Amino acid sequence: MNDTTCKLLVIGAGPGGYTCAIRAGQLGIDTVVVESEKPGGTCLNIGCIPSKALIHAADTYETVARAADGKAQLGISALKPSLDFTKTIAWKDDIVRRLNGGVSGLLKRAGVRYVAGHASFHDGKTVEVHTTNGVQLIHAETIVIATGSAPIELPSLPFGGRVISSTDALALAEVPKRLIVVGGGYIGLELGTAFAKLGADVTVVEATPRILPQYDGELSDPVARRLRALGVTVLTSAKAKALVAEGTALLIETADGGQTTLEADKILVTVGRKPATSGFGLELLDLDMDGPYIRIDDRCRTSMRGVFAIGDVTGEPMLAHRAMAQGEMVAEIVAGHRRAWDRVAIPAICFTDPEIVMVGLSPSEARDKGLEVKSDLFPFKASGRALTLDRDDGFIRTVARADNHVLLGIQGVGPGLAELSAAFSLALEMGARLEDIALTIHAHPTLSEGFHEAALRSLGHAIHV
């Protein structure tokens, strides 16, 4: 058994773990990172990156297909497109492969030692790693737990056969003819929309009264309309019960309490994710927990001295960029810097069609906190840029304190709106007021003008609506 010592050991090379390790290496900290899978974690390998590649391919295919069907209003016609899904998947996998290599290169350049294997705690200072070359003991002054999360499996619909997870959906060899998506959250709708555009007959089964229950109805309504336009069937207040007909159909309890069955080639279950806190000896440390998550303070310290936790294992929101920010902060704390978690805005993006961006508080969330707010929106039906893109479905909305006009939240729904999330986050982090946005020149014609106009409208003097 080989023994290794280091100052900092990071368990998990996902977005939080590799960011922590790279920053630690930049700061001259002797760092080891352990990962049992490929570097990059869920986000890079089986989540954010491959799903966005598939979404882009689906958008492109659907655009050409609409032109071939004579449904495009741009005066463009095309021959009916064909889809080589094997090439699509190969293109997606190549993006992942290149980014894997990029992360490995960044770790190496920062002087971080990378150990491929499965880590398991001996105690709060020692980890046993099972590698292809045998078992390795790593002793560290400080350990960061960054093990991420995993899809939740329904007891009545275990993964296997026709029942697939989001990971399986991104590795399908062909587009299923009939796809049922169990769960109308952002993961299910992103993938369901993509497969609908690629030609699948998609049905969404959502247990709550509407899709995207984590967003308010004003934001989710444009997505619901777009799903109908794409021919996606959405069953709300409906529950997936079990496989029937020798596993070829799904039994569903409908909103009125009745039952029906739906034939399916694949059943994609996307009902959430759970923190990856088992299987690596975490129980030996007896850390304080917050429900299923590891409890941390404002410096990502756990209840054991010298043990930090970052990313999905520490709770919601389970977002790669939150984990990255935590990882960077922890590396600097280990290096002796004075840092604490004081972020105002963590943007949340739903890459549906249209996209949803949410930063800060919604109007109802602000009012629930007892705040009096000024809130208004700018509809893209009045946006010249949206019309030139042939997509006027959506809006940008501002939420500000009524007394001093400091922004509390910014939300939007529209095509390509994810790219505005940085402007929204920056405004909140800088403590901007409605007047600051109103007095900032926004380029014309752009969708970002909607941000400007929403602020003007909240102040009572909109120009273009």
C-alpha positions, 0 to 999 in steps of 0.5 A, a space after each residue: 500500500 502506497 502512502 502519500 501526504 499533502 496539505 489539501 486533498 479534494 475528493 471529487 473532480 467535478 466543477 467544485 472539486 477541480 476548481 478548488 484544486 486548480 485555485 489551490 495549486 495556483 496559490 502554491 498549496 500541495 494539492 491532490 484531487 481524487 476522482 473515480 470517474 472522468 474529471 469534470 463531474 456530472 456537469 461536464 460528462 453527463 449533465 450540463 455540457 452534453 445536454 446543451 450540445 444535444 439541445 443545440 443539435 435539436 434546435 438546428 434540426 427543428 429549424 430546418 425541418 420547419 423550413 422544409 414543412 413550409 412553416 418558416 416565415 423567413 422566406 427560406 425553404 429547404 429539403 426535408 432534413 435527415 438525422 444521423 443521430 450516431 454522428 450527433 452523439 459522436 459530436 457531443 461526445 467529442 466536446 466532452 472529450 475535449 473538455 475532459 482533456 482541458 480540465 486535466 491540463 489545467 490541473 497539471 499546469 497548476 501542479 495538482 496531483 491527480 489520482 484516479 480511483 475510488 476514495 474512502 475515509 479512514 478518518 478525518 485526515 486519511 483517505 484510502 483510494 482504490 486505484 487500478 494499481 492498488 490501494 493508496 493511502 493519502 494523508 492530508 492536513 485539510 480535506 474537501 468533500 466534493 462528491 456531487 449528486 446522483 439522480 433520484 430513482 423511483 421505487 416503482 420505476 427503477 432504472 433499467 430496460 425502458 426506464 432511463 435516467 438523464 445520463 442514459 438519455 444522453 447516451 441513447 443510440 437512436 431517438 425513441 419514437 415514443 418518450 415519456 418524461 416523468 417529472 416536469 422540472 428543468 432536466 425533464 423539460 430540457 431533454 424532452 423538448 430536445 427529443 421532441 424537436 428530433 422527432 420523438 412523440 413526447 409526453 410529460 407526466 408531472 405530479 404538481 398542477 403545472 410544469 416547472 413548479 420551482 418558477 412562477 407561472 408567469 415565467 413557465 407559461 411561455 414554455 408551456 405554450 411552446 411545448 404545445 406548439 411542438 406537439 408535446 403532451 403535458 399531463 399535470 397533477 398526474 402520477 406515474 405508477 408502474 410499468 404494465 403490459 410486460 414493461 412496454 407501457 406506463 400506468 398513470 393516475 390522472 388528475 381526476 383520479 382515474 387511470 390510463 396507460 401510455 405506450 412507451 419506447 423509453 421512460 425518462 425519470 427526472 424527479 430530482 437529484 440527491 447528494 452523493 453522501 454514501 459509499 465513501 465512509 462519510 459515516 466514520 466522520 460523524 459530521 453534522 447533517 442538514 437533512 440529507 446534506 452535509 451542514 456547512 457554515 459560511 466558509 464551507 467548514 463542516 462540523 469537523 476541523 479541517 474538513 470542508 464540503 462544497 457543491 451538491 452535497 451541501 444542499 440547494 441550489 445544485 448548480 455547477 457555478 455555485 460549486 465552482 464559487 465555493 471551491 475557489 473560496 475554500 482554496 483561498 481560505 486554506 491558503 490563509 485568505 479572509 473569505 466568507 460566502 456573501 454572494 447576493 445572486 446565484 443565477 438559475 437558468 432553465 435551457 428550455 425553449 424559450 430559456 428561463 433566467 432567474 436571479 434573486 427574488 421573484 415578486 412573490 418571494 420578495 412580498 413573502 419576506 414582507 417587502 413592498 416592491 415595484 415590479 414590471 416587465 417588458 414583453 418581447 412582443 415590443 422588442 425589435 430584436 425579438 421580432 427580427 429573430 422571429 421569436 417574440 415569446 417572452 419578457 424581462 422582469 425587474 423586482 425592486 424595493 419600493 422605497 429605494 428602488 434597489 433591485 431584489 431580483 431580475 427574471 426573464 424568459 426568451 430565446 437565448 436569454 441565458 447569456 443575459 444572466 451575467 448582466 442580471 447577476 452583476 446588477 444585483 451584486 453591485 446593488 444597482 437601483 432601477 435608476 442605474 439600469 434606466 441610465 445605462 445605455 443598452 445597445 439597440 437592437 438587442 434583447 438586453 434592451 428589455 432589461 432597460 425597458 423593464 426598469 423604465 416601466 417599473 419607474 413609470 416611464 417606459 418608452 417602447 410599450 
